[in-house]
């Protein structure tokens, strides 16, 4: 599902602007920003992102839906219905705590980037459950690959 760097030549015409743009809340601590930046550098080294995606890291432990009270740690917006049209955005709750350790932030990033690829490959005809299972599997794979990379580094 994720586009490996070797496959990027097939997707160069998808968009003029590509890659990942990071935006950190000013109140996040330096260590957290450095850890996330290292994780994103690892992802960029291996994978191609054919349409620019903005990832915004908030100084919140979680997001809460005001209508039903559901708790979220990350959110993906495709922004396709926006006028003018905007690039996709991912919001990550990044305040590190015992309820939201850095490992969970890595997992959230990988999960939401899988949602980005599902959107890119127009997977919306699949069930929500199927998409979530796939996103969780990819997030696990990416996270464990990163851990292995860090131990070998």
KOLROKE-144771 format. One record per residue: x, y, z of N, C-alpha, C in turn; residue number from 0; residue in one letter. Coordinates in Angstrom, 3 decimals. Example, Ala and Ser with C-alpha at 12.3 -4.5 7.8 and 13.67 -1.06 7.14 Angstrom:
BEGIN
<pt <13.190 -5.690 7.800> <12.300 -4.500 7.800> <13.200 -3.300 7.800> 0 "a">
<pt <12.850 -2.250 7.080> <13.670 -1.060 7.140> <12.900 0.030 7.870> 1 "s">
//
This chain:
BEGIN
<pt <0.826 -1.195 0.000> <0.000 0.000 0.000> <0.866 1.253 0.000> 0 "x">
<pt <1.859 1.364 0.897> <2.735 2.529 0.888> <3.614 2.465 -0.358> 1 "x">
<pt <3.933 3.607 -0.921> <4.735 3.653 -2.141> <6.207 3.723 -1.758> 2 "x">
<pt <6.930 2.665 -2.092> <8.358 2.641 -1.804> <9.094 3.541 -2.797> 3 "x">
<pt <10.237 4.052 -2.383> <11.003 4.986 -3.206> <11.284 4.440 -4.608> 4 "x">
<pt <11.515 3.127 -4.703> <11.819 2.531 -6.009> <10.638 2.643 -6.978> 5 "x">
<pt <9.435 2.823 -6.455> <8.226 2.896 -7.279> <7.809 4.331 -7.596> 6 "x">
<pt <8.526 5.304 -7.107> <8.083 6.689 -7.211> <7.933 7.173 -8.645> 7 "x">
<pt <8.703 6.631 -9.569> <8.637 7.096 -10.964> <7.242 6.935 -11.561> 8 "x">
<pt <6.463 5.996 -11.034> <5.110 5.764 -11.549> <4.099 6.786 -11.031> 9 "x">
<pt <4.483 7.589 -10.057> <3.543 8.499 -9.396> <3.967 9.966 -9.463> 10 "x">
<pt <4.979 10.271 -10.244> <5.485 11.633 -10.307> <4.495 12.626 -10.895> 11 "x">
<pt <3.569 12.148 -11.698> <2.599 13.053 -12.311> <1.351 13.283 -11.453> 12 "x">
<pt <1.318 12.732 -10.248> <0.139 12.856 -9.387> <-0.091 14.300 -8.946> 13 "x">
<pt <0.996 15.017 -8.672> <0.844 16.376 -8.147> <2.176 17.105 -8.263> 14 "x">
<pt <2.095 18.403 -8.444> <3.302 19.232 -8.506> <3.998 19.291 -7.143> 15 "x">
<pt <3.190 19.359 -6.070> <3.750 19.456 -4.715> <3.597 18.115 -4.013> 16 "x">
<pt <4.719 17.606 -3.493> <4.757 16.266 -2.909> <5.415 16.312 -1.542> 17 "x">
<pt <5.340 15.177 -0.859> <6.080 15.037 0.391> <5.258 15.340 1.619> 18 "x">
<pt <5.972 15.444 2.729> <5.359 15.690 4.029> <5.851 17.039 4.552> 19 "x">
<pt <4.915 17.842 5.023> <5.250 19.112 5.659> <4.846 18.995 7.129> 20 "x">
<pt <5.789 19.278 8.024> <5.544 19.166 9.459> <5.301 20.551 10.066> 21 "x">
<pt <4.311 20.622 10.940> <4.028 21.857 11.675> <3.828 21.477 13.137> 22 "x">
<pt <4.697 22.008 13.993> <4.675 21.683 15.417> <4.124 22.852 16.228> 23 "x">
<pt <3.311 22.531 17.219> <2.876 23.549 18.175> <4.119 24.095 18.874> 24 "x">
<pt <4.173 25.390 19.056> <5.348 26.022 19.678> <5.597 25.520 21.095> 25 "x">
<pt <4.568 25.053 21.754> <4.707 24.631 23.156> <5.210 23.195 23.319> 26 "x">
<pt <5.388 22.449 22.224> <5.913 21.078 22.342> <7.372 21.125 22.770> 27 "x">
<pt <7.760 20.151 23.604> <9.151 20.161 24.051> <10.089 19.707 22.935> 28 "x">
<pt <11.308 20.163 23.027> <12.319 19.953 21.982> <12.573 18.465 21.728> 29 "x">
<pt <12.638 17.671 22.788> <12.916 16.239 22.641> <11.820 15.550 21.824> 30 "x">
<pt <10.577 15.882 22.089> <9.463 15.292 21.341> <9.558 15.660 19.865> 31 "x">
<pt <9.829 16.914 19.580> <9.966 17.376 18.194> <11.104 16.632 17.500> 32 "x">
<pt <12.232 16.463 18.180> <13.378 15.755 17.597> <13.043 14.288 17.331> 33 "x">
<pt <12.346 13.637 18.251> <11.980 12.232 18.066> <11.035 12.061 16.870> 34 "x">
<pt <10.067 12.928 16.760> <9.113 12.855 15.649> <9.817 13.154 14.335> 35 "x">
<pt <10.672 14.163 14.330> <11.412 14.516 13.120> <12.277 13.349 12.650> 36 "x">
<pt <12.913 12.641 13.571> <13.730 11.471 13.212> <12.860 10.374 12.604> 37 "x">
<pt <11.680 10.158 13.160> <10.756 9.156 12.626> <10.310 9.533 11.210> 38 "x">
<pt <9.972 10.785 10.990> <9.529 11.240 9.669> <10.676 11.140 8.658> 39 "x">
<pt <11.888 11.475 9.069> <13.052 11.339 8.167> <13.211 9.889 7.732> 40 "x">
<pt <13.028 8.972 8.665> <13.095 7.549 8.342> <12.041 7.203 7.287> 41 "x">
<pt <10.820 7.661 7.476> <9.747 7.366 6.525> <10.040 7.951 5.147> 42 "x">
<pt <10.535 9.182 5.117> <10.835 9.841 3.845> <11.973 9.153 3.099> 43 "x">
<pt <12.862 8.527 3.858> <13.987 7.813 3.245> <13.504 6.571 2.480> 44 "x">
<pt <12.446 5.953 2.974> <11.961 4.706 2.391> <10.752 4.847 1.478> 45 "x">
<pt <9.929 5.868 1.727> <8.638 5.951 1.048> <8.463 7.278 0.332> 46 "x">
<pt <7.643 7.216 -0.717> <7.333 8.395 -1.528> <5.906 8.842 -1.228> 47 "x">
<pt <5.727 10.141 -1.084> <4.421 10.719 -0.790> <4.030 11.591 -1.987> 48 "x">
<pt <3.182 11.060 -2.871> <2.935 11.683 -4.180> <2.146 12.985 -4.160> 49 "x">
<pt <1.429 13.256 -3.094> <0.699 14.511 -2.945> <1.069 15.072 -1.575> 50 "x">
<pt <1.378 16.340 -1.545> <1.784 16.980 -0.289> <0.741 16.709 0.795> 51 "x">
<pt <1.242 16.357 1.975> <0.382 16.178 3.141> <0.974 16.983 4.284> 52 "x">
<pt <0.131 17.775 4.914> <0.539 18.572 6.071> <0.228 17.791 7.332> 53 "x">
<pt <1.226 17.610 8.184> <0.999 16.945 9.465> <1.196 17.990 10.553> 54 "x">
<pt <0.147 18.191 11.334> <0.157 19.199 12.392> <0.163 18.506 13.748> 55 "x">
<pt <1.164 18.839 14.540> <1.355 18.224 15.849> <0.916 19.215 16.926> 56 "x">
<pt <-0.146 18.859 17.631> <-0.691 19.746 18.655> <-0.126 19.399 20.029> 57 "x">
<pt <-0.269 20.328 20.948> <0.154 20.091 22.324> <-1.049 19.610 23.141> 58 "x">
<pt <-1.761 18.661 22.579> <-2.902 18.047 23.252> <-2.608 16.574 23.465> 59 "x">
<pt <-3.176 16.011 24.509> <-3.019 14.583 24.766> <-3.973 13.762 23.900> 60 "x">
<pt <-5.081 14.386 23.519> <-6.089 13.704 22.696> <-7.075 14.739 22.181> 61 "x">
<pt <-7.891 14.304 21.216> <-8.997 15.124 20.710> <-10.293 14.467 21.158> 62 "x">
<pt <-11.309 15.290 21.380> <-12.596 14.758 21.798> <-13.683 15.320 20.893> 63 "x">
<pt <-14.489 14.430 20.316> <-15.595 14.848 19.475> <-16.643 15.529 20.351> 64 "x">
<pt <-16.989 16.763 20.021> <-17.930 17.527 20.842> <-19.356 16.984 20.747> 65 "x">
<pt <-19.651 16.219 19.698> <-21.012 15.705 19.525> <-21.251 14.403 20.281> 66 "x">
<pt <-20.300 13.464 20.180> <-20.538 12.160 20.821> <-19.527 11.791 21.904> 67 "x">
<pt <-18.523 12.648 22.136> <-17.546 12.396 23.185> <-16.463 11.393 22.824> 68 "x">
<pt <-16.461 10.907 21.570> <-15.450 9.933 21.136> <-14.060 10.559 21.233> 69 "x">
<pt <-13.094 9.762 21.698> <-11.706 10.214 21.859> <-10.902 9.800 20.629> 70 "x">
<pt <-10.095 10.736 20.118> <-9.211 10.491 18.980> <-7.801 10.918 19.364> 71 "x">
<pt <-6.819 10.234 18.797> <-5.427 10.637 18.985> <-4.848 11.217 17.702> 72 "x">
<pt <-5.570 10.992 16.604> <-5.126 11.503 15.315> <-6.333 11.585 14.385> 73 "x">
<pt <-6.253 12.520 13.435> <-7.354 12.738 12.507> <-6.780 12.994 11.117> 74 "x">
<pt <-7.417 12.428 10.092> <-7.041 12.667 8.700> <-8.175 13.401 8.002> 75 "x">
<pt <-7.831 14.503 7.339> <-8.787 15.244 6.518> <-8.279 15.256 5.080> 76 "x">
<pt <-9.107 14.776 4.144> <-8.668 14.804 2.747> <-8.828 16.194 2.129> 77 "x">
<pt <-9.717 17.021 2.678> <-9.944 18.403 2.229> <-10.396 18.506 0.774> 78 "x">
<pt <-10.921 17.431 0.218> <-11.344 17.462 -1.179> <-12.531 18.376 -1.423> 79 "x">
<pt <-13.376 18.546 -0.433> <-14.572 19.376 -0.614> <-14.325 20.844 -0.290> 80 "x">
<pt <-13.131 21.180 0.115> <-12.810 22.558 0.473> <-12.718 23.428 -0.782> 81 "x">
<pt <-13.129 24.662 -0.636> <-13.002 25.644 -1.711> <-12.209 26.811 -1.156> 82 "x">
<pt <-11.071 27.197 -1.677> <-10.363 26.460 -2.703> <-9.840 25.130 -2.158> 83 "x">
<pt <-9.603 24.219 -3.055> <-9.142 22.885 -2.665> <-7.804 22.988 -1.949> 84 "x">
<pt <-7.664 22.233 -0.868> <-6.441 22.236 -0.071> <-5.827 20.839 -0.045> 85 "x">
<pt <-4.563 20.802 0.339> <-3.875 19.515 0.470> <-4.383 18.778 1.703> 86 "x">
<pt <-4.259 17.451 1.712> <-4.689 16.681 2.891> <-3.926 17.121 4.138> 87 "x">
<pt <-4.593 16.950 5.273> <-4.003 17.317 6.559> <-4.197 16.190 7.556> 88 "x">
<pt <-3.177 16.024 8.386> <-3.238 15.066 9.483> <-2.974 15.846 10.764> 89 "x">
<pt <-3.788 15.591 11.772> <-3.604 16.211 13.085> <-3.252 15.107 14.069> 90 "x">
<pt <-2.185 15.316 14.816> <-1.713 14.325 15.780> <-1.675 14.959 17.173> 91 "x">
<pt <-2.325 14.302 18.133> <-2.235 14.726 19.534> <-0.861 14.294 20.034> 92 "x">
<pt <-0.036 15.246 20.386> <1.384 14.970 20.592> <1.869 15.215 22.005> 93 "x">
<pt <1.016 15.622 22.896> <1.454 15.833 24.283> <1.782 14.470 24.892> 94 "x">
<pt <3.039 14.260 25.220> <3.503 12.971 25.720> <3.095 12.820 27.185> 95 "x">
<pt <2.514 11.675 27.491> <2.088 11.360 28.862> <2.029 9.851 28.992> 96 "x">
<pt <1.670 9.375 30.173> <1.554 7.920 30.328> <0.398 7.376 29.481> 97 "x">
<pt <-0.581 8.215 29.149> <-1.701 7.794 28.302> <-1.409 7.979 26.818> 98 "x">
<pt <-0.362 8.718 26.501> <0.003 8.989 25.112> <1.530 9.038 24.980> 99 "x">
<pt <2.197 7.873 25.113> <3.665 7.852 25.006> <4.114 8.087 23.563> 100 "x">
<pt <5.380 8.385 23.374> <5.924 8.668 22.040> <5.672 7.507 21.083> 101 "x">
<pt <5.682 6.268 21.585> <5.429 5.105 20.726> <4.023 5.164 20.133> 102 "x">
<pt <3.068 5.648 20.909> <1.707 5.797 20.395> <1.619 6.917 19.365> 103 "x">
<pt <2.430 7.934 19.533> <2.469 9.015 18.545> <3.021 8.471 17.225> 104 "x">
<pt <4.106 7.683 17.279> <4.636 7.055 16.062> <3.547 6.220 15.388> 105 "x">
<pt <2.848 5.426 16.189> <1.788 4.569 15.653> <0.707 5.436 14.993> 106 "x">
<pt <0.317 6.516 15.637> <-0.707 7.400 15.071> <-0.265 8.000 13.745> 107 "x">
<pt <0.983 8.404 13.673> <1.515 8.957 12.418> <1.426 7.906 11.314> 108 "x">
<pt <1.922 6.705 11.589> <1.911 5.642 10.580> <0.475 5.260 10.200> 109 "x">
<pt <-0.417 5.216 11.174> <-1.822 4.893 10.905> <-2.437 5.944 9.978> 110 "x">
<pt <-2.225 7.213 10.299> <-2.820 8.284 9.500> <-2.185 8.385 8.116> 111 "x">
<pt <-0.902 8.093 8.011> <-0.288 8.083 6.677> <-0.810 6.919 5.843> 112 "x">
<pt <-1.191 5.827 6.491> <-1.850 4.747 5.752> <-3.206 5.235 5.249> 113 "x">
<pt <-3.918 5.995 6.068> <-5.194 6.592 5.627> <-4.962 7.509 4.425> 114 "x">
<pt <-3.867 8.240 4.447> <-3.486 9.096 3.312> <-3.318 8.253 2.049> 115 "x">
<pt <-2.608 7.129 2.141> <-2.436 6.260 0.974> <-3.763 5.627 0.545> 116 "x">
<pt <-4.600 5.269 1.483> <-5.921 4.735 1.141> <-6.714 5.789 0.366> 117 "x">
<pt <-6.627 7.027 0.812> <-7.281 8.123 0.099> <-6.666 8.285 -1.291> 118 "x">
<pt <-5.348 8.281 -1.371> <-4.668 8.455 -2.657> <-5.080 7.365 -3.653> 119 "x">
<pt <-5.161 6.133 -3.182> <-5.518 5.017 -4.055> <-7.032 4.802 -4.153> 120 "x">
<pt <-7.813 5.779 -3.668> <-9.270 5.782 -3.775> <-9.902 4.484 -3.279> 121 "x">
<pt <-9.660 4.200 -2.009> <-10.143 2.972 -1.379> <-11.499 3.152 -0.699> 122 "x">
<pt <-12.205 4.249 -0.961> <-13.411 4.551 -0.204> <-14.572 3.571 -0.418> 123 "x">
<pt <-14.472 2.695 -1.396> <-15.539 1.710 -1.587> <-15.444 0.549 -0.590> 124 "x">
<pt <-14.364 0.492 0.172> <-14.200 -0.540 1.193> <-14.899 -0.132 2.480> 125 "x">
<pt <-15.166 -1.102 3.335> <-15.817 -0.796 4.617> <-14.848 -0.064 5.543> 126 "x">
<pt <-15.408 0.723 6.449> <-14.604 1.448 7.430> <-13.759 0.463 8.241> 127 "x">
<pt <-14.360 -0.652 8.616> <-13.652 -1.676 9.403> <-12.443 -2.219 8.637> 128 "x">
<pt <-12.643 -2.514 7.372> <-11.564 -3.037 6.538> <-10.416 -2.031 6.427> 129 "x">
<pt <-10.755 -0.766 6.241> <-9.734 0.272 6.137> <-8.974 0.438 7.458> 130 "x">
<pt <-9.699 0.386 8.576> <-9.061 0.518 9.895> <-8.137 -0.663 10.194> 131 "x">
<pt <-8.569 -1.862 9.848> <-7.720 -3.051 10.056> <-6.439 -2.904 9.253> 132 "x">
<pt <-6.564 -2.497 7.999> <-5.385 -2.317 7.153> <-4.474 -1.226 7.711> 133 "x">
<pt <-5.061 -0.113 8.152> <-4.254 0.984 8.702> <-3.516 0.543 9.965> 134 "x">
<pt <-4.181 -0.232 10.803> <-3.524 -0.738 12.016> <-2.389 -1.694 11.679> 135 "x">
<pt <-2.606 -2.561 10.715> <-1.545 -3.507 10.321> <-0.327 -2.780 9.766> 136 "x">
<pt <-0.573 -1.793 8.898> <0.539 -1.031 8.346> <1.245 -0.232 9.438> 137 "x">
<pt <0.481 0.349 10.335> <1.087 1.120 11.420> <1.988 0.227 12.268> 138 "x">
<pt <1.523 -0.977 12.582> <2.348 -1.936 13.335> <3.625 -2.261 12.574> 139 "x">
<pt <3.487 -2.547 11.287> <4.639 -2.891 10.455> <5.651 -1.739 10.420> 140 "x">
<pt <5.170 -0.537 10.143> <6.048 0.636 10.044> <6.728 0.906 11.388> 141 "x">
<pt <5.957 0.852 12.454> <6.502 1.117 13.785> <7.594 0.105 14.138> 142 "x">
<pt <7.347 -1.179 13.913> <8.347 -2.201 14.237> <9.565 -2.111 13.326> 143 "x">
<pt <9.356 -1.729 12.079> <10.493 -1.512 11.174> <11.377 -0.380 11.686> 144 "x">
<pt <10.730 0.664 12.191> <11.485 1.798 12.727> <12.275 1.396 13.971> 145 "x">
<pt <11.649 0.619 14.841> <12.359 0.151 16.042> <13.587 -0.667 15.661> 146 "x">
<pt <13.423 -1.532 14.683> <14.541 -2.353 14.211> <15.638 -1.475 13.624> 147 "x">
<pt <15.241 -0.491 12.831> <16.189 0.455 12.242> <16.971 1.186 13.339> 148 "x">
<pt <16.270 1.641 14.367> <16.928 2.388 15.455> <17.926 1.515 16.207> 149 "x">
<pt <17.636 0.231 16.392> <18.551 -0.646 17.116> <19.783 -0.986 16.267> 150 "x">
<pt <19.609 -0.994 14.935> <20.735 -1.288 14.044> <21.594 -0.063 13.775> 151 "x">
<pt <21.054 1.102 14.016> <21.731 2.363 13.712> <22.917 2.617 14.581> 152 "x">
//
